[in-house]
Every structure is written in C-alpha cells, then in structure tokens.
Amino acid sequence: MAPTKLNLGFIEIARTRKACYKNRCNSLIQKVVELFKLCSVVGFIIMYNHDDPRQIIAHPSDFNITHQLIRHYESYPNDVRNKNMCTQETHLSMGTEKEEKKICKMKNENKMSGVRELKYKLYHGLKSLNDTRKHERDLIVEYNQQKIKQVKDNIEYLEALQRLNNRS
C-alpha cells in the first residue's frame, strides 16, 4: 500500500507537536544511522529545537566525535567546503534553469512534431511542396540534418562497441 500524503503544516496543539517532533527526530536519526552503515561514511547530524533552545539533539551522541568531525570539515578550504552548498536563491535559480531547459526541449519537440506532420502530408500527397512556405522548408532541412546527425552518432557508437568486442 502506498504511503499517504503528509500534511505539512504547523501543529497547533503543543503536546501533539512535541510528540511529532520526537518521532520525526528518531526516524531521521535512524535513517542517518542506516546511511552511515550502508554507505560506510562518517558523519553527524545536529537538530535544534525551536520550541526549546536548550534541547539540541546530536548523533552520534558522543560530542567528542561530533566536534572532531566539525573540525575536520572546517579544515577544508572554503572553495571545497562551499562546493555543493547553496542558498535558497541559488537553489531556486538552478531549478529555474532546469525548467527553462525543459521548456526549450518541449518547444523543440513540438516544432519537430509539426515538421513530421508536414513531411507526412508531403509524402502522401496531401500537400504539395509548392504550397509550403520557405520557413517550413527550412524546418524540414533542419529536421533532416538532426536526424542525419543522430544516425551518424549511432553508427559511431556501434562501431566503438564493435571495436571493444573485437579486442575482447
């Protein structure tokens, strides 16, 4: 059975909120421990409770190990440390770039599907080449060039595979 969708929102009842916080912390620590074991990595997790600033949950609970890992992390140069870090703004801009690439790809696919339809009509005599505009003919040429490039790439790939198989 698929898990139900989680209702993310502020829990008004303090007792329920504390119980939920405790359960989520425990499950998060369990996931981190599993990650450490499965991937054989060393790390730590620190959780800060906004409701009770005195309560800080850390795993592993031995603060010497945690401080040692923090010092090890801080010993890296800033460029290495900040390599995969980003702010909310940069994270959103990366997502925007990704979505823009998807939109461009979809626009290109739509354009090419129109070209395929035009080629179908031309091939089956439903439309004459004289009835097409220069822009449509240019699109057909572009489409054919893309297909030729794809075929050449596939041939190169298959030849490379064949060379690898002949060496074996």
C-alpha positions in Angstrom: 0.0 0.0 0.0 1.3 3.4 -1.0 2.1 5.8 1.9 -0.5 8.6 2.4 0.5 12.1 1.6 1.9 14.0 4.5 0.0 17.1 5.6 2.8 19.7 6.1 1.7 22.5 8.4 2.1 23.9 11.8 0.7 21.6 14.5 -1.3 23.9 16.9 -1.5 21.5 19.9 1.8 21.7 21.8 1.6 18.1 23.1 1.0 16.7 19.7 3.7 18.9 18.1 6.3 17.7 20.7 5.3 14.0 20.1 5.5 14.5 16.3 8.9 16.3 16.7 10.3 13.4 18.8 9.0 10.8 16.3 10.4 12.7 13.4 13.8 13.2 15.1 14.0 9.5 15.9 13.2 8.4 12.4 15.6 10.9 11.0 18.4 9.6 13.3 17.5 6.1 12.2 17.8 7.0 8.5 21.1 8.7 9.2 22.5 5.6 11.0 21.3 3.4 8.1 23.0 5.7 5.7 26.3 5.6 7.7 26.2 1.8 7.8 25.1 1.2 4.2 27.4 3.6 2.6 30.2 3.3 5.1 30.5 7.0 5.6 31.3 9.0 8.7 29.1 11.9 9.5 26.9 13.6 12.1 23.5 15.2 12.5 22.6 18.1 14.8 18.9 19.1 15.3 17.9 22.3 17.0 14.5 22.5 18.6 13.0 25.9 18.0 10.5 25.5 20.8 13.1 24.6 23.4 16.5 26.1 22.5 18.2 24.2 25.3 17.3 20.9 23.7 19.9 20.0 21.0 19.8 16.5 19.5 23.1 15.2 18.1 24.0 11.9 16.6 26.4 10.4 17.4 25.7 11.4 21.0 29.4 11.4 21.8 30.2 15.1 21.3 33.9 14.4 21.0 33.3 12.6 17.7 30.9 15.3 16.6 33.4 18.1 17.4 36.2 16.1 15.7 34.1 15.8 12.5 33.2 19.5 12.6 36.9 20.5 13.0 37.7 18.1 10.1 35.1 19.8 8.0 36.3 23.3 8.9 39.9 22.3 8.0 38.9 22.1 4.3 39.4 25.3 2.2 36.3 27.4 1.6 36.1 26.5 -2.1 35.9 22.8 -1.2 33.5 23.4 1.7 31.2 25.5 -0.3 31.3 23.4 -3.5 27.9 21.8 -3.0 26.4 24.4 -0.7 23.9 26.8 -2.0 21.4 29.4 -0.6 17.7 29.2 -1.2 18.1 31.8 -4.0 20.8 29.8 -5.9 18.8 26.6 -5.4 15.8 28.2 -6.9 17.8 29.7 -9.8 19.2 26.3 -10.5 15.7 24.9 -10.6 14.7 27.7 -12.9 17.5 27.0 -15.3 16.5 23.3 -15.3 12.8 24.2 -16.0 13.9 26.6 -18.8 15.9 23.8 -20.5 12.8 21.5 -20.2 10.7 24.2 -21.8 13.2 24.7 -24.7 13.3 20.9 -25.2 9.5 20.7 -25.3 9.3 23.6 -27.7 11.8 21.9 -30.0 9.8 18.6 -29.8 6.6 20.5 -30.6 8.3 22.1 -33.6 9.7 18.8 -34.8 6.3 17.1 -34.4 4.9 19.8 -36.7 7.7 19.1 -39.2 6.9 15.3 -39.0 3.3 16.1 -39.8 4.3 18.3 -42.7 6.6 15.6 -44.1 3.8 13.1 -43.7 1.4 15.3 -45.7 4.1 15.9 -48.4 4.9 12.2 -48.7 1.3 11.1 -49.0 0.4 13.8 -51.4 -1.9 15.7 -49.1 0.1 18.8 -49.6 2.3 20.0 -52.4 5.9 21.3 -51.9 4.8 24.4 -53.9 2.2 25.1 -51.2 4.8 25.3 -48.4 6.5 28.4 -47.2 10.2 29.0 -47.1 10.2 28.8 -43.3 8.5 25.3 -43.5 11.1 24.1 -46.0 13.9 25.4 -43.7 12.4 23.5 -40.8 12.3 20.3 -42.9 16.0 20.7 -43.8 16.9 21.3 -40.1 14.9 18.3 -39.1 16.6 16.1 -41.7 20.0 17.4 -40.6 19.3 16.5 -36.9 18.2 13.0 -38.0 21.4 12.5 -40.1 23.5 13.6 -37.1 21.6 11.1 -34.9 22.2 8.3 -37.4 25.9 9.2 -37.6 26.2 9.3 -33.8 24.6 5.9 -33.6 26.9 4.5 -36.2 29.9 5.8 -34.3 28.6 4.3 -31.1 28.0 0.9 -32.7 31.5 1.0 -34.3 33.1 1.7 -31.0 31.2 -1.2 -29.4 32.3 -3.4 -32.2 36.0 -2.4 -31.7 35.6 -3.1 -28.0 34.1 -6.6 -28.7 36.9 -7.4 -31.2 39.6 -6.6 -28.6 38.0 -9.0 -26.1 
